[in-house]
Amino acid sequence: MEFLKAFGQVFRAAREHASLTQAQLGLQAGVHPNTVGFLERGEVGVSLDVLNTLCREMGFKPWELLLETEYLLDGKWGLIGSETPLVE
């Protein structure tokens, strides 16, 4: 699995965990909802500034989603301090 696709899965799981729709997250973060969808499908990357804003709106720090992505790519799971993974 490529990194952007894996990150997209983790990002979508984080958004759903935060009980936000793509439209709600986009509005709160000041990005177009289509950007959220593109990111979740692994079709685009975003700047660190945008990533930081999106993650913080969901209650996460960017490094948490990046680490979860690495775990997913390595066949491991679970955010640090989490009982269960975002992506199963």
C-alpha positions as CSV (number, residue, x, y, z in Angstrom):
1,M,0.0,0.0,0.0
2,E,1.3,3.4,-0.8
3,F,1.7,6.1,1.8
4,L,-1.0,8.5,0.6
5,K,-3.6,5.7,0.4
6,A,-2.7,4.5,3.9
7,F,-2.7,8.0,5.3
8,G,-6.1,8.6,3.7
9,Q,-7.5,5.6,5.5
10,V,-6.1,6.8,8.8
11,F,-7.4,10.3,8.2
12,R,-10.9,9.1,7.4
13,A,-10.9,7.0,10.5
14,A,-9.8,10.0,12.6
15,R,-12.5,12.2,11.1
16,E,-15.2,9.6,11.7
17,H,-13.8,9.2,15.3
18,A,-14.3,12.9,15.7
19,S,-17.9,12.5,14.5
20,L,-17.4,15.1,11.7
21,T,-18.5,15.0,8.1
22,Q,-16.2,16.0,5.3
23,A,-18.2,19.2,4.9
24,Q,-18.0,20.0,8.6
25,L,-14.3,19.4,8.9
26,G,-13.6,21.4,5.7
27,L,-15.7,24.3,7.0
28,Q,-14.1,24.3,10.5
29,A,-10.6,24.0,9.0
30,G,-11.1,26.5,6.2
31,V,-10.6,24.1,3.3
32,H,-12.9,22.9,0.6
33,P,-14.8,19.7,1.6
34,N,-13.5,18.2,-1.7
35,T,-10.0,18.6,-0.4
36,V,-10.9,16.4,2.6
37,G,-12.4,13.8,0.3
38,F,-9.3,13.8,-2.0
39,L,-7.1,13.5,1.0
40,E,-9.1,10.5,2.4
41,R,-8.9,8.7,-1.0
42,G,-5.1,9.3,-1.2
43,E,-5.5,11.4,-4.3
44,V,-3.6,14.5,-2.9
45,G,-1.2,15.5,-0.2
46,V,-1.6,18.7,1.7
47,S,0.8,21.2,3.2
48,L,2.0,20.9,6.8
49,D,0.0,24.0,7.7
50,V,-3.2,22.5,6.3
51,L,-2.5,19.1,7.8
52,N,-1.9,20.7,11.2
53,T,-5.2,22.6,11.0
54,L,-7.2,19.6,9.9
55,C,-5.7,17.3,12.6
56,R,-6.3,19.8,15.4
57,E,-9.9,20.3,14.3
58,M,-10.4,16.5,14.8
59,G,-8.6,16.6,18.2
60,F,-5.4,15.0,17.0
61,K,-1.9,16.1,16.4
62,P,-0.3,15.5,13.0
63,W,2.3,13.2,14.3
64,E,-0.4,10.9,15.7
65,L,-1.9,10.3,12.3
66,L,1.5,10.0,10.7
67,L,2.5,7.4,13.3
68,E,-0.7,5.5,12.8
69,T,0.0,5.5,9.1
70,E,3.4,4.0,9.6
71,Y,1.8,1.3,11.9
72,L,-0.7,0.5,9.2
73,L,2.0,0.2,6.5
74,D,4.1,-2.0,8.8
75,G,1.1,-4.2,9.7
76,K,1.0,-3.0,13.3
77,W,-1.8,-0.9,14.8
78,G,-2.8,1.5,17.5
79,L,-2.1,5.1,18.3
80,I,0.2,5.6,21.3
81,G,-1.9,5.5,24.4
82,S,-4.8,4.0,22.5
83,E,-6.6,0.8,23.3
84,T,-7.7,0.2,19.7
85,P,-6.4,1.3,16.3
86,L,-8.1,3.9,14.2
87,V,-7.9,1.5,11.2
88,E,-8.5,-2.2,11.7
